[in-house]
Amino acid sequence: MLGLMVAISLFAAALLAAGIIVIRAAMQKHLGIWLGAYLKQRWGRDRAFNPSIQMGALHILFCIVDHFEPIRIETPREKHRERMHQWLDRFPELAVRHRDSNGRPLQHSWFYPGEEYDAEFLDDLVTLCSQGLGEIELHLHHGHDDAEGLRKKFLAAVERFAKHGALVTQETPPRYMYGFIHGNMALANSRKDPSFCGVNEEIRILKETGCYADFSMPTAPCVSQTRKVNSIYYAANIPGLPKSHNWGVDVETGRPPSGDLMMIQGPLAFDWHNRKFGIFPRIDNGEIQHSSPPTLNRVKNWVRQHVHVKGRPEWTVVKVSCHGAEDRNRDVMLGNSADQMYSDLEREYRDRPGYRLHYLTARELYNIIKAAEAGMTGDPSLYRDYVIPPYCTHRK
């Protein structure tokens, strides 16, 4: 009897210890911000959505947004050039080996840091853009800022990039437009530390300086992660309030735009095939990196989150991120791991009946979302230039 009581006590102690570990991990990963909304969303989507029954072809809209930072102050200029040359030499070879359902090669969106402007490297990226392999967008690291200072930084960056044909449209008169990723994962002061941002009104300033959409999310496990997940929605700037994009109004077919800025989120989920200590699922925030290579299980998990415009469920958005210029990420972006990811995408969502795969830039993805909002149907690739024409870097 005593032995049984000891065993029960040990078991209870083990459960308590495990519970403490789980709670501590949840707090460190800031799960309380988004877990409830995620579980509610997953329950609803898993019950309501079955593409093989409810619709014809399921269109996978695949977009990579790259926090592209070839310059590192701790490395010499020649190392920066070597990183760029890797992309100039290897990405075209990779891109032409892979085609989507329309026969189009890979598309990449290079979000280049405005504060690290370098004419040589912008010209290098334009070389890739002119081959029809992607487009340049805007990335910015900033901190201890104020609204007017931030506005000047955005406008200065757009002006510099436009000298290379980036962020300026092929139309008369041209427009200066850009997609944005916050470099410090602190959009609208969402990290509670002004050294990473400092400007509560960033959403409004982005809109006023030509930003068409934000592509920063998700940022989990960072505290800047929004409550709203796996969504495409409009955020409204609320004067004086940080992180006003924490929630918003879903983009919906037939519903007029609202708020100030569209938020295009990537997948956020749990990876049950990659568990910590073999027990706890890791968070998958859709970032491709050396420590989280783009396996087939991850690809399927991204699609399963079913990010879409409300009312257009057959157009599924898979917007994933990376830091493509980092040396340690070279294989997952340009090598065998990247090659395998695209092969998996094409085998699963191009070659199988009932699926169509579309490789898109950030601008093209936004255009297709706007087309869905306007009630367009059918082949989404017809709407790649729906409201914003190609930039002047793109081949005509």
C-alpha positions as CSV (number, residue, x, y, z in Angstrom):
1,M,0.0,0.0,0.0
2,L,2.8,2.3,0.9
3,G,4.5,1.6,-2.4
4,L,1.3,2.4,-4.3
5,M,1.0,5.8,-2.5
6,V,4.7,6.6,-3.3
7,A,4.1,5.7,-6.9
8,I,1.0,7.9,-7.1
9,S,2.9,10.8,-5.4
10,L,5.7,10.5,-7.8
11,F,3.3,10.4,-10.8
12,A,1.5,13.5,-9.5
13,A,4.8,15.3,-9.0
14,A,5.8,14.5,-12.5
15,L,2.5,15.8,-13.9
16,L,2.9,19.0,-11.8
17,A,6.5,19.5,-13.1
18,A,5.4,18.9,-16.7
19,G,2.5,21.4,-16.2
20,I,4.9,24.0,-14.9
21,I,7.2,23.4,-17.9
22,V,4.3,23.8,-20.3
23,I,3.0,27.0,-18.6
24,R,6.5,28.5,-18.5
25,A,7.1,27.7,-22.2
26,A,3.7,29.1,-23.1
27,M,4.5,32.4,-21.3
28,Q,8.0,32.6,-23.0
29,K,6.4,32.0,-26.4
30,H,3.6,34.5,-25.7
31,L,1.0,31.9,-26.7
32,G,-1.6,33.7,-24.6
33,I,-1.8,36.4,-27.3
34,W,-2.9,34.2,-30.2
35,L,-3.7,30.6,-29.1
36,G,-7.3,31.2,-28.3
37,A,-8.0,32.8,-31.7
38,Y,-6.0,30.1,-33.4
39,L,-7.9,27.2,-31.9
40,K,-11.3,28.8,-32.6
41,Q,-10.2,29.5,-36.2
42,R,-8.9,26.0,-36.7
43,W,-12.0,24.4,-35.3
44,G,-14.2,26.4,-37.7
45,R,-12.0,25.9,-40.8
46,D,-11.4,22.2,-40.3
47,R,-15.1,21.6,-40.0
48,A,-16.3,23.8,-42.8
49,F,-13.7,23.4,-45.5
50,N,-13.2,20.4,-47.8
51,P,-11.9,21.4,-51.2
52,S,-12.5,18.1,-52.9
53,I,-16.2,18.3,-52.1
54,Q,-17.1,22.0,-52.1
55,M,-15.4,23.4,-55.2
56,G,-13.5,22.7,-58.4
57,A,-9.8,23.5,-58.5
58,L,-8.1,24.7,-55.3
59,H,-5.6,27.5,-56.3
60,I,-2.5,27.7,-54.2
61,L,-1.1,31.3,-54.3
62,F,2.5,30.9,-53.2
63,C,4.6,33.9,-52.3
64,I,8.0,34.3,-50.7
65,V,8.7,37.6,-48.9
66,D,12.4,37.9,-48.2
67,H,13.9,40.1,-45.5
68,F,16.9,40.5,-47.8
69,E,19.9,41.9,-46.0
70,P,23.2,41.2,-47.7
71,I,25.0,43.9,-45.7
72,R,26.4,43.0,-42.3
73,I,28.6,45.5,-40.5
74,E,30.7,42.7,-39.1
75,T,31.7,41.4,-42.5
76,P,33.7,43.2,-45.3
77,R,32.4,44.6,-48.5
78,E,33.6,41.6,-50.6
79,K,31.5,39.3,-48.4
80,H,28.4,41.4,-49.1
81,R,29.2,41.2,-52.8
82,E,29.6,37.4,-52.6
83,R,26.2,37.1,-51.1
84,M,24.7,39.1,-53.9
85,H,26.6,37.1,-56.5
86,Q,25.2,33.8,-55.1
87,W,21.7,35.1,-55.9
88,L,22.7,36.4,-59.3
89,D,24.3,33.1,-60.3
90,R,22.1,30.5,-58.6
91,F,18.6,31.9,-58.4
92,P,18.0,32.1,-62.2
93,E,19.2,28.5,-62.5
94,L,16.8,27.4,-59.8
95,A,13.9,29.5,-61.1
96,V,13.9,28.1,-64.6
97,R,13.9,24.5,-63.3
98,H,10.5,25.1,-61.7
99,R,7.2,26.2,-63.2
100,D,3.7,26.8,-61.9
101,S,0.5,25.7,-63.5
102,N,0.7,28.6,-65.9
103,G,4.2,27.7,-67.0
104,R,5.7,30.6,-65.0
105,P,9.1,30.3,-63.2
106,L,9.7,31.0,-59.6
107,Q,8.9,34.5,-58.3
108,H,10.7,36.1,-55.3
109,S,10.0,39.4,-53.5
110,W,13.2,41.0,-52.1
111,F,12.2,43.4,-49.3
112,Y,15.4,45.4,-49.2
113,P,16.3,47.5,-46.1
114,G,15.8,51.2,-46.8
115,E,18.4,52.2,-44.2
116,E,21.0,50.0,-46.0
117,Y,20.5,51.5,-49.4
118,D,23.3,50.5,-51.8
119,A,23.1,51.4,-55.4
120,E,25.2,48.4,-56.5
121,F,23.0,45.9,-54.8
122,L,19.8,47.5,-55.9
123,D,21.1,47.3,-59.5
124,D,21.9,43.6,-58.9
125,L,18.4,42.9,-57.8
126,V,17.0,44.8,-60.8
127,T,19.0,42.4,-62.9
128,L,17.0,39.5,-61.4
129,C,13.7,41.5,-61.7
130,S,14.4,42.3,-65.4
131,Q,14.6,38.5,-66.0
132,G,11.0,38.2,-64.8
133,L,12.0,36.4,-61.6
134,G,10.6,38.8,-58.9
135,E,10.3,42.3,-57.6
136,I,11.8,44.6,-55.0
137,E,9.8,45.9,-52.0
138,L,10.7,47.9,-48.8
139,H,12.1,46.7,-45.5
140,L,13.0,49.1,-42.7
141,H,14.7,48.7,-39.3
142,H,14.1,51.7,-37.1
143,G,13.8,52.6,-33.4
144,H,13.4,55.5,-31.0
145,D,11.6,57.2,-33.8
146,D,8.8,59.8,-34.0
147,A,6.1,60.1,-36.7
148,E,7.7,62.8,-38.7
149,G,11.1,61.2,-38.7
150,L,9.6,57.9,-39.8
151,R,7.7,59.6,-42.6
152,K,10.9,61.1,-43.9
153,K,12.7,57.7,-43.8
154,F,9.9,56.1,-45.9
155,L,9.8,58.9,-48.4
156,A,13.6,59.0,-48.7
157,A,13.8,55.2,-49.2
158,V,11.1,55.2,-51.9
159,E,12.9,58.0,-53.7
160,R,16.2,56.2,-53.7
161,F,14.7,52.9,-54.8
162,A,12.7,54.6,-57.6
163,K,16.0,55.7,-59.2
164,H,16.5,52.1,-60.0
165,G,12.9,51.6,-61.2
166,A,11.8,49.9,-58.0
167,L,8.5,50.9,-56.2
168,V,7.4,53.0,-59.2
169,T,4.7,51.7,-61.6
170,Q,4.7,51.3,-65.3
171,E,1.8,53.7,-66.0
172,T,1.2,57.4,-66.9
173,P,1.4,59.1,-64.5
174,P,3.5,56.6,-62.5
175,R,2.6,55.9,-58.9
176,Y,5.0,55.3,-56.0
177,M,3.8,52.1,-54.2
178,Y,5.4,49.6,-51.9
179,G,4.8,46.5,-49.8
180,F,6.4,46.6,-46.3
181,I,8.0,44.4,-43.7
182,H,9.1,45.8,-40.4
183,G,12.7,45.0,-39.8
184,N,12.5,44.7,-36.0
185,M,9.3,42.8,-35.8
186,A,7.7,45.8,-34.1
187,L,5.2,47.2,-36.4
188,A,3.4,50.2,-34.8
189,N,5.4,49.9,-31.6
190,S,4.1,46.4,-30.9
191,R,7.2,45.2,-29.0
192,K,6.5,47.5,-26.0
193,D,10.1,48.8,-26.4
194,P,10.6,52.1,-28.4
195,S,14.2,51.0,-29.3
196,F,12.5,48.7,-31.9
197,C,10.1,51.2,-33.3
198,G,8.7,54.1,-31.2
199,V,5.8,55.1,-33.5
200,N,2.3,54.1,-32.5
201,E,0.9,55.7,-35.7
202,E,3.0,53.6,-38.1
203,I,0.0,52.2,-39.9
204,R,-1.2,55.6,-40.9
205,I,2.2,56.7,-42.0
206,L,2.6,53.7,-44.1
207,K,-0.7,54.4,-45.9
208,E,0.2,58.0,-46.4
209,T,3.6,57.3,-48.0
210,G,2.4,54.8,-50.5
211,C,2.3,51.4,-48.8
212,Y,-0.3,49.1,-50.3
213,A,0.0,46.3,-47.7
214,D,2.0,45.0,-44.8
215,F,3.6,41.6,-45.0
216,S,5.3,41.5,-41.5
217,M,3.1,38.9,-39.8
218,P,3.3,36.4,-38.2
219,T,6.1,37.3,-35.8
220,A,5.4,34.5,-33.2
221,P,6.9,33.7,-30.7
222,C,7.7,37.4,-30.4
223,V,5.4,39.6,-28.2
224,S,4.6,41.6,-31.3
225,Q,2.5,38.7,-32.7
226,T,-1.1,39.8,-33.2
227,R,-4.2,38.2,-31.8
228,K,-5.5,37.8,-35.3
229,V,-3.8,34.9,-37.2
230,N,-3.9,33.3,-40.6
231,S,-5.9,36.1,-42.0
232,I,-6.1,38.8,-44.6
233,Y,-7.6,42.0,-43.1
234,Y,-7.7,45.7,-42.8
235,A,-6.1,47.4,-39.8
236,A,-7.2,50.8,-38.6
237,N,-4.8,53.3,-37.1
238,I,-6.0,54.3,-33.7
239,P,-4.3,57.6,-32.5
240,G,-2.0,57.0,-29.6
241,L,-2.6,53.2,-29.5
242,P,0.4,50.9,-30.2
243,K,-0.3,47.7,-32.1
244,S,-3.5,48.9,-33.6
245,H,-3.3,46.1,-36.1
246,N,-3.8,43.5,-33.4
247,W,-7.3,43.0,-34.8
248,G,-9.2,44.2,-37.8
249,V,-11.9,43.6,-40.4
250,D,-11.5,40.6,-42.8
251,V,-11.1,41.3,-46.5
252,E,-14.3,39.8,-47.9
253,T,-15.7,39.3,-51.3
254,G,-18.2,42.0,-52.1
255,R,-17.4,44.1,-49.1
256,P,-15.8,47.6,-49.5
257,P,-12.4,48.2,-48.0
258,S,-12.2,49.5,-44.5
259,G,-9.5,50.8,-42.1
260,D,-6.2,52.1,-43.2
261,L,-3.9,49.3,-44.4
262,M,-4.3,45.7,-45.6
263,M,-2.4,43.1,-43.5
264,I,-1.5,40.0,-45.5
265,Q,-0.5,37.3,-42.9
266,G,1.5,34.1,-43.5
267,P,0.7,30.8,-41.9
268,L,1.0,30.3,-38.2
269,A,0.5,26.8,-36.8
270,F,2.0,24.0,-34.7
271,D,4.4,21.6,-36.3
272,W,3.5,18.2,-34.9
273,H,6.2,16.6,-36.9
274,N,8.9,18.6,-35.2
275,R,8.6,18.3,-31.4
276,K,10.7,19.7,-28.6
277,F,12.0,16.9,-26.4
278,G,9.9,14.6,-28.7
279,I,6.7,15.8,-27.0
280,F,5.8,19.5,-27.5
281,P,5.0,20.7,-31.0
282,R,7.1,23.6,-32.2
283,I,5.6,26.8,-33.5
284,D,5.7,27.1,-37.3
285,N,5.6,30.8,-38.3
286,G,6.1,30.2,-42.0
287,E,9.8,31.2,-42.0
288,I,12.2,29.2,-44.1
289,Q,15.6,28.9,-42.5
290,H,18.5,26.5,-41.9
291,S,17.1,25.4,-38.6
292,S,13.6,24.9,-40.1
293,P,14.0,23.7,-43.6
294,P,10.9,23.6,-45.9
295,T,9.9,20.0,-45.6
296,L,6.9,18.5,-47.3
297,N,5.1,18.3,-44.0
298,R,5.7,22.0,-43.5
299,V,4.4,22.8,-47.0
300,K,1.2,20.8,-46.3
301,N,0.8,22.5,-42.9
302,W,1.0,25.9,-44.5
303,V,-1.7,25.0,-47.0
304,R,-3.8,23.5,-44.3
305,Q,-4.1,26.9,-42.5
306,H,-6.2,28.0,-45.5
307,V,-5.5,31.7,-45.4
308,H,-7.9,33.3,-47.9
309,V,-10.2,36.2,-48.6
310,K,-13.5,35.6,-46.9
311,G,-16.0,34.4,-49.6
312,R,-13.3,33.1,-51.9
313,P,-12.0,29.9,-50.2
314,E,-10.8,28.3,-53.4
315,W,-7.9,30.9,-53.6
316,T,-5.6,29.8,-50.8
317,V,-2.8,32.2,-49.9
318,V,0.6,30.7,-48.8
319,K,2.8,33.6,-48.0
320,V,6.1,32.5,-46.3
321,S,9.1,34.4,-45.3
322,C,12.9,34.1,-45.2
323,H,16.2,35.9,-44.7
324,G,17.6,34.8,-48.0
325,A,20.9,36.7,-47.9
326,E,22.1,35.0,-44.7
327,D,25.0,32.6,-45.4
328,R,23.5,29.9,-43.2
329,N,20.3,30.0,-45.2
330,R,21.9,29.5,-48.6
331,D,20.9,25.9,-49.1
332,V,17.3,26.3,-48.0
333,M,16.9,29.2,-50.4
334,L,19.2,28.3,-53.4
335,G,20.4,24.8,-52.9
336,N,19.0,21.3,-52.6
337,S,16.5,22.1,-49.9
338,A,14.9,24.8,-52.0
339,D,14.9,22.6,-55.1
340,Q,13.1,19.9,-53.1
341,M,10.5,22.4,-51.7
342,Y,9.5,23.6,-55.1
343,S,9.4,20.0,-56.4
344,D,7.1,19.1,-53.5
345,L,4.9,22.1,-54.2
346,E,4.6,21.2,-57.9
347,R,4.0,17.5,-57.3
348,E,1.3,18.2,-54.7
349,Y,-0.4,21.3,-56.0
350,R,0.4,21.5,-59.7
351,D,0.4,17.9,-61.0
352,R,-2.4,16.4,-58.9
353,P,-6.0,16.8,-60.2
354,G,-8.0,19.4,-58.4
355,Y,-5.2,21.8,-57.7
356,R,-3.5,24.8,-59.5
357,L,-0.2,26.3,-58.3
358,H,0.7,30.0,-58.8
359,Y,4.1,31.5,-58.1
360,L,3.6,35.2,-57.2
361,T,5.3,38.4,-56.1
362,A,4.0,40.3,-53.1
363,R,2.5,42.9,-55.4
364,E,0.8,40.3,-57.5
365,L,-0.6,38.6,-54.5
366,Y,-2.1,41.9,-53.3
367,N,-3.7,42.4,-56.7
368,I,-5.3,39.0,-56.6
369,I,-6.6,39.6,-53.1
370,K,-8.2,42.9,-54.4
371,A,-9.7,41.0,-57.3
372,A,-11.2,38.5,-54.9
373,E,-12.6,41.4,-52.8
374,A,-14.2,42.8,-55.9
375,G,-15.9,39.5,-56.6
376,M,-13.7,38.1,-59.4
377,T,-13.6,34.4,-59.9
378,G,-11.9,31.7,-62.0
379,D,-8.1,31.7,-62.6
380,P,-6.5,34.1,-60.1
381,S,-3.4,34.5,-62.3
382,L,-5.5,36.7,-64.6
383,Y,-5.5,39.4,-61.9
384,R,-1.8,39.7,-61.1
385,D,-1.8,43.3,-62.2
386,Y,-5.4,44.1,-61.2
387,V,-5.0,47.4,-59.4
388,I,-1.2,48.0,-59.2
389,P,0.7,47.6,-62.5
390,P,4.2,46.1,-62.6
391,Y,7.1,48.2,-61.4
392,C,9.6,49.7,-63.8
393,T,12.1,47.0,-62.8
394,H,9.9,44.3,-64.3
395,R,10.4,43.4,-67.9
396,K,7.8,44.9,-70.1
